[in-house]
Amino acid sequence: AMANVPANEMTLFLSRQAEIAFQANDFAKAERAFLRLQELNPNDQRIANNLAIVRARMGNSAGALQALQQAVQTAE
């Protein structure tokens, strides 16, 4: 059903979903939403930063570092 949703609307939907999941401490769901967001918006540094924060909260410091390094590469 989601296939026909325009990318910009999908981005809004996923951002909202990620935000709600994060506030509910459902970091696994938030991580999935941020990963999908990253696929849609590969050059958005905020998404990479948010992904890093979520992974850090999950205790995944290696994954957080990876997301931050991606954000740095994107910025260059």
LINDABEL-V889241 format. One record per residue. N is the residue number from 0. RES is the residue in three letters. PHI is phi as a letter, one per 40 degrees, with the letter a starting at -180 (999 if undefined). OMEGA is omega in whole degrees, 0 to 359 (NA if undefined). Layout:
[[N,RES,PHI,OMEGA] [N,RES,PHI,OMEGA]]
This chain:
[[0,ALA,999,184] [1,MET,c,187] [2,ALA,c,185] [3,ASN,c,182] [4,VAL,c,177] [5,PRO,c,185] [6,ALA,d,182] [7,ASN,c,177] [8,GLU,c,178] [9,MET,c,178] [10,THR,c,179] [11,LEU,c,180] [12,PHE,c,182] [13,LEU,c,178] [14,SER,c,179] [15,ARG,c,180] [16,GLN,c,180] [17,ALA,c,181] [18,GLU,c,180] [19,ILE,c,180] [20,ALA,c,181] [21,PHE,c,180] [22,GLN,c,179] [23,ALA,c,183] [24,ASN,g,175] [25,ASP,c,189] [26,PHE,c,178] [27,ALA,c,179] [28,LYS,c,178] [29,ALA,c,180] [30,GLU,c,178] [31,ARG,d,180] [32,ALA,c,180] [33,PHE,c,177] [34,LEU,c,177] [35,ARG,c,178] [36,LEU,c,181] [37,GLN,c,177] [38,GLU,c,181] [39,LEU,c,184] [40,ASN,b,187] [41,PRO,c,183] [42,ASN,b,181] [43,ASP,c,183] [44,GLN,c,182] [45,ARG,c,180] [46,ILE,c,178] [47,ALA,c,178] [48,ASN,c,179] [49,ASN,c,178] [50,LEU,c,178] [51,ALA,c,180] [52,ILE,c,180] [53,VAL,c,181] [54,ARG,c,177] [55,ALA,c,179] [56,ARG,c,179] [57,MET,c,182] [58,GLY,g,180] [59,ASN,c,184] [60,SER,c,178] [61,ALA,c,178] [62,GLY,c,178] [63,ALA,c,179] [64,LEU,c,179] [65,GLN,d,180] [66,ALA,c,179] [67,LEU,c,178] [68,GLN,c,176] [69,GLN,c,180] [70,ALA,c,179] [71,VAL,c,179] [72,GLN,c,180] [73,THR,c,183] [74,ALA,c,185] [75,GLU,c,NA]]
